[in-house]
Amino acid sequence: VNNQAPELSPEARRIISDARGADDPTADDQSRVKARWLASVAAVAGVSSLTEAARAAGGIGWGLKVAGAALVMAVGAIGLYVLPSDVGRDAPQSAKSATGARSAALHGRFEKTPTGEHDVLEGDAVKGNARKQSAVAQSGAPAAVASEAAPGTPRAAPVIAAAPSVPPIVEEVPLAEAAQPAPSVLEPAEVPTREGTPLDVGVEAPATEAPAGLTAQESAAVAVRDTKVPRRGHVAARAKPSRASALRAAPPAAAEQSPVAPPAASSGKNANGQLGEELSMLSEVRGSVRDGAPDRALEQLTRYRSRFAQPILGMEADALKVDALCKAGQREAARASARAFQNDWPGSPLERRVSTACP
Amino acid sequence: VIEDNDSCATPEQAFEQHFSMVWRSLRRLGVPAAGLDDAVQDVFLVLHRRWADFQHQSSLRTWIYGILVRVASDYTRRARRERARYSPETPDLESSAQSPDQLYQQREAALILRLALAQLDDKERQMLVLIDLEERSVVEAAEALGVNLNTAYSRLRRARQSFEKALRAAQAKRESREPAEDSSHLTESNGE
């Protein structure tokens, strides 16, 4: 064992030391990214909180914009998924303010992103949602969204139920409103006043036909109501078996309580770039495994592998492969895959799950 | 370093605590400025999604390194595909000429550093960034990168050698372009 490496030369150390701090982010960078992250999380995982997002945004301007964005998602989702239920009662009125908030949010975002490239990237994450929601908002409060020409007001559950690979429904909606003045930015940000009501929507809601609807409902409710900082375990709890019936969740061997992270049912396309694509492909795989179509899952995994030479979520894909093989009755192969998994991903958080997936 | 990370109870806390490190490391691992926001966000999205799975088998920070290294290599690969090869952008250097000396020196060093890092292969760069820039232990780096300790050490040896060489080349390149007033200091102050 040669546990030695030459020290760096003094000159190299000088350069490193001189450069210290040069690549550090500014406080603005941090608020901006955090705001976006939380917004994506809200969209992707169905977990977030307005106030947290607003607080994260730091500056009042960003706070409002972010709160607006989160609100849009929340309200949109409510309009979309929850209208049929009693929670839906609140949708129309909130939807109205959401429109303002949405354009404010988009507005802010575009101001904030000087480069074209960024616009596009962010657009994927935020516009996608905002648009989707806005189309929804339209159904709730047509007057408020007059400027918006949503082709075919989407109906909730079907759209998302089909989800993982479905592009954002309203992809085509022009973003005209982004250019419009944002009416009363303040109002929308203030709207959600129902905090404090602990919510347990979703967990017991009937799920199987419109699983994603459930998910979205839950997430909407969470986003609107849960103004507390999500606690550790919070996320997990929601992602766990209680939700197994929901589209996003657990692999069949939900035996072990760590499902391969909750993927984004409705979010695939909304997350940025490759990660988003991977998310959506893997949630299809998961869906296939769950629906008892392991062969299809294996095909999907093959496609996934050829699509991404170096996937970000390769570990999760490998874990799913074990599940799929096992379910397909190829127990020997499953066990071999499980062993390969331990080799390839030493210390993986999924290790335990994988090793017990196919006893 | 003060941060003792395992105290993070929520993804948000993890974000607060590790954001700078993630940002900086992604940058140094070669993620282009234009993609930095997204790359950082990706890291924390993965973190958020896997939060429930994280079982404290390693430290949170180590776990985050593992994620960010993968995200970074994805981004740099993509960037490399777009341009023929990854080359650090220089725009911020143009303006730096007017900056106060110290700032200039910092930026110049940062540029040279980035130029040099760009010459390393991915694995060397990861090792160097974790160990010499982020000042993590070899053990931690090995864990984050999923390699055994011997591999980590030999990679570190190669990384440091390549880095020294790349650094000299980068300095030479910078000086030939715009001789800095303290160039003597920059070049061979410490004959090895």
Interface residues (C-beta under 8 A of the other chain):
Chain A: V1 N2 N3 Q4 A5 P6 E7 L8 S9 P10 E11 A12 R14 I15 I16 D18 A19 R20 G21 A22 D23 D24 P25 D29 Q30 R32 V33 K34 R36 W37 L38 S40 V41 V44 A45 V47 E52 A56 T115 E117 H118 L121 E122 A125 V229 P230 R231 R232 G233 H234 V235 A236 A239 K240 S258 P259 V260 A261 P262 P263 A271 N272 G273 Q274 L275 Q310 I312 L313 W345 P346 G347 P349 L350 R352
Chain B: A9 T10 P11 E12 F15 F19 S20 W23 R24 R27 R28 A34 G35 D37 D38 V40 Q41 D42 F44 L45 V46 H48 R49 R50 W51 A52 D53 F54 Q55 Q57 S58 W63 R70 V71 S73 D74 R77 R78 Q105 Q106 R107 E108 A109 A110 I112 L113 R114 A116 D132 L133 V138 E143 G146 L149 N150 Y153 S154 L156 R157 R160 Q161 F163 E164 L167 S189 N190 E192
